[in-house]
């Protein structure tokens, strides 16, 4: 018998899109209960969280949110 595949992998294999959670900034994420300590290695999108209030991605390291700037267009 084969191994059981978790539901999350079934969604990936079927081609279903995974939509990241979107917040205005880290304070809004924390207010919603999505903290870096509670969700280590989680990725979220911040619409006004970057330097100058621009779009960025934040990744939890288990203690803090680490900002990843979204800048240059892909070629």
Backbone bond lengths (Angstrom), bond angles and torsions (degrees), N, CA, C in turn:
res aa  C-N    CA-C-N  psi(-1)  N-CA   C-N-CA  omega(-1)  CA-C   N-CA-C  phi
1 X - - - 1.446 - - 1.526 109.04 -
2 X 1.318 115.28 142.93 1.469 120.82 177.51 1.512 111.27 -78.03
3 X 1.303 114.36 166.86 1.461 119.92 177.72 1.522 109.78 -75.60
4 X 1.314 115.16 151.43 1.454 119.76 174.53 1.522 108.70 -74.65
5 X 1.311 116.94 136.66 1.457 121.80 -179.77 1.528 108.05 -97.73
6 X 1.335 117.89 124.81 1.467 119.47 178.33 1.526 111.07 -58.65
7 X 1.312 115.85 153.19 1.470 122.30 -177.90 1.529 111.52 -55.03
8 X 1.336 118.46 -37.83 1.455 120.88 -178.21 1.527 111.17 -62.30
9 X 1.331 117.82 -36.94 1.463 120.55 178.48 1.521 111.26 -72.78
10 X 1.322 117.04 -33.70 1.464 120.14 175.97 1.523 110.02 -61.07
11 X 1.310 116.98 -40.32 1.459 121.27 179.36 1.528 110.37 -64.51
12 X 1.319 117.29 -40.38 1.463 120.62 178.50 1.527 111.07 -66.25
13 X 1.307 116.62 -44.73 1.465 121.06 -177.54 1.517 111.81 -66.01
14 X 1.329 117.07 -29.28 1.461 120.25 -179.19 1.527 111.91 -80.63
15 X 1.340 116.85 -7.52 1.455 120.75 179.59 1.517 113.72 88.69
16 X 1.320 117.05 8.07 1.464 119.92 178.95 1.526 109.53 -66.21
17 X 1.316 117.09 137.59 1.455 120.83 -179.92 1.516 110.31 -77.13
18 X 1.315 115.15 140.75 1.457 121.03 175.13 1.522 106.65 -99.63
19 X 1.314 116.84 119.83 1.455 121.21 -177.72 1.525 109.47 -100.02
20 X 1.335 117.21 120.32 1.465 119.34 179.88 1.530 111.19 -68.77
21 X 1.303 116.22 155.47 1.449 122.04 177.56 1.525 108.87 -72.98
22 X 1.329 116.76 136.89 1.459 121.83 -176.74 1.528 109.83 -116.56
23 X 1.335 115.79 131.49 1.466 122.86 176.28 1.519 108.20 -132.96
24 X 1.332 116.79 161.54 1.466 120.61 177.50 1.525 110.29 -70.22
25 X 1.343 116.22 -44.06 1.468 121.07 -179.54 1.530 108.78 -157.96
26 X 1.317 116.41 179.62 1.472 120.90 -177.98 1.519 111.11 -63.87
27 X 1.317 117.79 -36.55 1.466 120.70 179.41 1.534 110.66 -60.78
28 X 1.328 116.59 -39.53 1.466 120.44 178.44 1.532 110.83 -67.51
29 X 1.322 117.27 -38.05 1.467 120.99 177.26 1.529 110.53 -64.24
30 X 1.328 116.15 -45.33 1.465 120.41 178.76 1.525 110.92 -62.74
31 X 1.339 117.43 -39.99 1.464 121.37 179.03 1.528 111.24 -63.97
32 X 1.328 116.51 -30.83 1.474 121.08 178.76 1.531 111.79 -82.95
33 X 1.330 116.85 -0.99 1.466 120.69 178.73 1.515 114.13 91.10
34 X 1.327 117.74 6.22 1.465 121.63 178.78 1.525 107.08 -96.19
35 X 1.320 116.03 88.67 1.462 120.83 -178.32 1.517 110.23 -103.46
36 X 1.318 115.98 157.52 1.470 121.17 -179.64 1.523 111.17 -62.69
37 X 1.328 117.27 -38.19 1.462 120.55 -178.71 1.527 112.01 -71.06
38 X 1.323 116.85 -34.75 1.462 121.36 -177.67 1.521 112.36 -75.60
39 X 1.344 117.02 -30.30 1.458 122.24 -177.16 1.526 111.44 -127.78
40 X 1.336 118.29 72.00 1.469 119.07 179.51 1.527 111.87 -62.93
41 X 1.325 115.97 141.05 1.471 125.59 178.37 1.525 113.19 69.11
42 X 1.310 118.21 13.93 1.466 120.80 177.19 1.527 109.95 -81.98
43 X 1.326 116.27 146.86 1.457 122.38 176.68 1.516 109.09 -111.52
44 X 1.336 115.87 136.03 1.462 121.28 175.31 1.523 108.29 -133.15
45 X 1.322 116.02 160.12 1.457 122.18 176.81 1.521 107.53 -105.22
46 X 1.335 116.75 133.66 1.462 122.37 177.40 1.523 108.43 -113.52
47 X 1.328 116.83 120.18 1.464 120.13 -176.84 1.518 112.82 -76.51
48 X 1.318 117.55 -26.61 1.464 120.98 179.66 1.524 110.20 -135.75
49 X 1.313 116.72 31.41 1.462 119.80 -173.33 1.504 115.52 -96.80
50 X 1.321 117.10 -15.43 1.454 120.08 -177.84 1.512 112.46 -77.85
51 X 1.312 116.75 175.77 1.452 122.13 176.70 1.528 108.27 -61.35
52 X 1.304 116.27 126.98 1.461 120.11 -177.50 1.519 113.06 81.02
53 X 1.324 117.03 12.31 1.461 120.78 177.23 1.514 114.11 70.32
54 X 1.331 117.39 38.65 1.461 121.13 179.94 1.527 110.73 -107.59
55 X 1.320 115.50 166.45 1.462 123.15 179.62 1.525 111.00 -60.14
56 X 1.340 116.96 136.75 1.454 120.79 174.81 1.529 109.16 -155.53
57 X 1.314 115.79 170.43 1.454 122.43 175.67 1.532 107.11 -109.07
58 X 1.310 116.78 145.12 1.462 121.42 175.98 1.522 108.60 -124.51
59 X 1.321 115.93 136.39 1.460 122.05 -179.53 1.522 108.43 -123.30
60 X 1.325 116.14 130.57 1.460 121.17 179.47 1.519 110.71 -78.67
61 X 1.328 116.25 134.25 1.462 120.30 173.88 1.527 110.67 -102.34
62 X 1.327 116.43 10.86 1.463 121.84 -179.48 1.514 112.47 95.82
63 X 1.325 117.33 -12.71 1.462 122.69 178.75 1.531 110.09 -128.22
64 X 1.333 116.23 -50.83 1.459 122.59 -177.50 1.523 110.30 -127.68
65 X 1.331 114.63 164.16 1.456 120.76 171.23 1.514 107.98 -89.01
66 X 1.328 117.22 130.84 1.466 122.81 178.22 1.519 108.28 -104.59
67 X 1.321 115.56 128.28 1.466 120.63 -176.98 1.510 111.42 -85.59
68 X 1.328 115.20 135.92 1.461 122.47 174.06 1.523 105.65 -120.49
69 X 1.324 116.66 112.72 1.465 120.65 -177.47 1.525 110.23 -72.49
70 X 1.315 114.79 144.49 1.457 121.59 175.20 1.520 105.10 -110.01
71 X 1.329 116.98 114.86 1.443 118.24 -171.80 1.505 115.17 -128.29
72 X 1.286 117.03 -89.79 1.459 123.11 -171.62 1.528 110.70 -69.16
73 X 1.322 115.29 143.72 1.464 120.65 177.22 1.530 110.87 -66.54
74 X 1.304 115.77 144.97 1.458 121.05 177.44 1.521 109.57 -74.07
75 X 1.303 116.60 147.55 1.469 121.21 179.80 1.520 109.30 -99.63
